Amino acid sequence: MAEREEISRGLAKGRSAREIAATLGRSPSTIAREVARNGGRTAYRAAMADHRAYQRARRPKFAKLARNPLLRVLVEEKLAVCWTVL
């Protein structure tokens, strides 16, 4: 939310996506996509963008280990013996 607020303030000041990105330590394309996805330069609002991001992320997602009991058992066994892949 804090980064979205900074984007909103930057847009209100007429700053470019490149300037806003430099302030946030993000790629300019990331900022441009965020703005385009949430109403564009004139309609971007941080609270609404944050709400929409939360809505897009909300979907039934089950962890891979919960969906695959055999994989879960294998991972548990390997963790028990401190096994890693490097």
VENBEL-V535511 format. One line per field, one symbol per residue. psi: psi as a letter, one per 30 degrees, with the letter a starting at -180 (. if undefined). A space follows every 10 residues. Layout:
psi = ???
This chain:
psi = eeeeeeeeee eefglleeee eeefhlkeee eeeeeefhfl efgkkeeeee eeeeeefjlj kkkefefjee eeeeeeeeef ghklk.
